[in-house]
């Protein structure tokens, strides 16, 4: 087992950092602090893994992760698009309160505002790293931002539009640009997924001999468009599917074999996850490490791809940019040999904003306050102690594109009920669609007329959960002065 840093072992720099953001110093602990790895995929739908029902291709390594760990059936992303979802994950706040509520030029503010879980874990003595697609800004050229927001190491994309490309002309490493002169964006020699995996394995090798626990956030691009994967992976799937006719159009890379390429991208993702787990095991770190795997939002229909080709949302309605289940319900798999009971499934109602309080509990930090988080730790569920697991009263989302949307999933004994309000920009008190997820997981039948009292509860919850934002307003608003860009919304 890894040594546990006591209060005396936490670096003086970490203590200063904790003080600067008003965090309590890490207490002396008798229990051990686990390493924490959160692998976040991009635009992978609820039905895109074979352990969640995918039948057009297989994800054997992720399936094995689920067989050796715990599979969540009712876990939700922070939002239905990238940037706000990641903001919810890193801060522990839902989109009714988090600063970054949509895609576009908004970024995390300097400490002590928008405190990340990385900053909190540093105060507990953790080494912290983020590799891949930064969740700190949708558009940024500030290479120092990850370091100032708590990450000791960063390698990847700062700009989410740039992350559409798998052969980047440059990436960022700890504040400096790293050029790839043989890359041309849509084609090239250095595939970003290979670069991120190599950096991840190197980081794990370095941490194996260290005396501090670590937090690694690996944010891969697959399966976001462009549709692109090294040819050796694509060749395995060519000829397996009836491909749709594809015309060259739009900003994304032209791919005449979208089904084969998408399946190959998922196989590549599956292999990446498997290699991370293999390395943890070979280094003797597996029993000391919690690994979580999820997706940032629901299945996409972009870049010559349509989610219905492979039923990427599974039995759920909608996909990316919807607040129906297909847009926000995501796979979540927890792997922690010796702690998480193998082969389990949990229907615990949880969301991205639960990760920060969970990590804090595991690290031995004081519980986050209601002002700091909307989340509830699911550490008890990971340990198999269902009786000790606290429950949400409700989960809430708001989204500012396509007329504005709100959604509420009630919790506890009322968790069957899900409410969705559309065109919020036109009418903040507009009609609410109500679905009984217990009887109608696909949200096919609006039962609002039969349950007006539940609709009223959902409406009151939407009003209570929403707090005004200086940047985002239903119906759309230009970004405030001092932030480059025309609108908070950006397709990514």
Phi, psi and omega in degrees: 000150178290145175297150181260121179290124174277179179302323181290333183277342178292134186296151178300324179297320179295323178295320177296319179298316179300318181294326184292335180250011175076026181264148175287146177292153181296130180284159172295135186232143173269329179281165184267146177266122179283153163292153181229124177238123176244111178264118183247117174273173188235118177066021176278122184283165180301330181258017184271357177250141182293335175285352172248014171113356180296133182239354181274344175201172183242151173235073190295326182286320176290324175300319178294322175302316179294319180295329180268356185223219186234129180252124178270136180257344182229056177253146186232145174286170180287329181204182180261002170224174196296295192300310180294328179298316180291326177297320177297319180298315188278335182257333185085020179239146178277175188288353172281349182228331186296151183292316184267095187257002180201169174289157177132203190279007181280141179222168178300139177276164182293151174303144015268015176269153178052051181293130182267163175295333177297315178299318180295318181290328174302321179294340177265008177095009182279145162276141188231142180212146171230128182231129178116234187263116183297137175261015187263346180195142176278327174226122178198148169235023180265093184295341181273353185299313180303320179296322181285343179257021167107358183263118178294330181224135173221135173216119179157210182265136169265335184250121183290332175294320176297330181286358169293337185262140180260357175235071187292147175285336173203157170232177179245134175231108175049049174092353182241144176286139174243117185272146174235086190295341180265008176260147181232023178090284181276342178218168178156201184249328186252100181285130186300323179299321176296319180295318182290321179295316179299318180293323178296313180295322176298316180299316179297320177302317181292323182286339183300328181261007185269163181255017178236146171292165181225154170240120179241123174252105179260108184249093184277165182271331185297132014246033181297140171295146011303151166278109186201136178201151177306145190299329180299328177283319181296321183302331181294339187244349180299135179089354181278337190234154169280110186275143176286160173287128186239128175257148176291120181197158174075187185272344185280161180297138176287127178226109184286348180236068187295323182293313179298320182290320179296315178299322179292323177296321178291324175295322178296315177301315180302317179294321179300312178300317180298320180294325177296314179296319178300318182292320177300320180290317182292333179273357181076023184257354191301313184287347178261007191228126169270125175245128176244140176233132179207181175237151186285339177191187184284183187293141182269163166224081185212162173058047180072009178249144174232131186299334182288345179305315181242020182050052186295339176271001181061229181275005188268155179274138171081189181197206182310135183079005172255152170258009165289169189304323181295342179270339188228342178279131187230151168301144167220123179236132179246130183231119181203083185306133180090345179240307177278126181292128183297146171074017182272161172226136181239135173259018176302132181280117186213166183209171183305325183288358174276344184295316182300310177295329176295311180297321179297317178298315181296328181278354180083016177279158176299149179301142176292147180279167177297334177287330183275329187215152169261002188267169175229129179300136173253025178300323179298321178295320178298325181275358179082017181256076184298327182295332182269355184283121174287156184241149175284143169283329176191162170241145186224142174223148167222149186216139193254355177272166174054045175091350181090136184217152171225151176213147177225131168250116178289155183246189178060223180289352180252019188290353176292339190266132177228127179245139179228130175242127180253166178051047181293330178297331179279323184206107180294342179246028182292178183296148178248128172277138181237132181232141175263095186292338178292322181261342191214070183300329182279003178050053182268337188233117177282119183249024183301320183296330182276345185223063183298330180292325177289320177301319179296320177297317179296317180298315178297323179294321178297318179294318184288325185281334182279129171243145182299147177242140176287350185247313187256129174225144179300134185101352177092144179203144177294152178298148181294162183300144178096352176247122183292146178119160186271321184216156174296335183277136174213133179289117181204000000 
